[in-house]
Amino acid sequence: MIFLKIISAVLGTAFTLFGYFIYFRKKYSLINGFDADMKAGLKDESYAKRVGLAEFIIGIIILVTSIILVIFA
């Protein structure tokens, strides 16, 4: 059970940080192949913002879940 708590905390932190850097700091290079697709006109900035926001929200959910696991389990 301790292993699950550690893994979920690390994953939650990673997703939250990547989402933060993509959505708020506009580090679109963290999205695999985004720069090339943007130059080719396949993807735009709104796609990157959606990806960043999704990662940020998922990261917060996983992080809160891991905190709840630490407290109650």
Contacts in CASP RR format, 6 or more apart in sequence:
PFRMAT RR
TARGET T0000
AUTHOR 0000-0000-0000
METHOD contacts of the structure
MODEL  1
MIFLKIISAVLGTAFTLFGYFIYFRKKYSLINGFDADMKAGLKDESYAKR
VGLAEFIIGIIILVTSIILVIFA
1 73 0 8 1.000
4 69 0 8 1.000
5 66 0 8 1.000
5 69 0 8 1.000
5 70 0 8 1.000
5 73 0 8 1.000
8 62 0 8 1.000
8 63 0 8 1.000
8 65 0 8 1.000
8 66 0 8 1.000
8 69 0 8 1.000
9 63 0 8 1.000
9 66 0 8 1.000
9 67 0 8 1.000
9 70 0 8 1.000
11 59 0 8 1.000
11 62 0 8 1.000
12 58 0 8 1.000
12 59 0 8 1.000
12 60 0 8 1.000
12 62 0 8 1.000
12 63 0 8 1.000
12 66 0 8 1.000
13 59 0 8 1.000
13 63 0 8 1.000
14 59 0 8 1.000
15 55 0 8 1.000
15 56 0 8 1.000
15 58 0 8 1.000
15 59 0 8 1.000
15 62 0 8 1.000
15 63 0 8 1.000
16 55 0 8 1.000
16 56 0 8 1.000
16 59 0 8 1.000
16 60 0 8 1.000
16 63 0 8 1.000
18 30 0 8 1.000
18 52 0 8 1.000
18 55 0 8 1.000
19 52 0 8 1.000
19 53 0 8 1.000
19 55 0 8 1.000
19 56 0 8 1.000
19 59 0 8 1.000
20 56 0 8 1.000
21 27 0 8 1.000
21 30 0 8 1.000
22 28 0 8 1.000
22 30 0 8 1.000
22 31 0 8 1.000
22 48 0 8 1.000
22 49 0 8 1.000
22 51 0 8 1.000
22 52 0 8 1.000
22 55 0 8 1.000
22 56 0 8 1.000
23 49 0 8 1.000
23 52 0 8 1.000
23 53 0 8 1.000
23 55 0 8 1.000
23 56 0 8 1.000
26 48 0 8 1.000
28 34 0 8 1.000
28 35 0 8 1.000
28 38 0 8 1.000
28 45 0 8 1.000
28 48 0 8 1.000
29 35 0 8 1.000
31 48 0 8 1.000
31 51 0 8 1.000
34 43 0 8 1.000
34 47 0 8 1.000
34 48 0 8 1.000
37 43 0 8 1.000
38 44 0 8 1.000
38 45 0 8 1.000
END
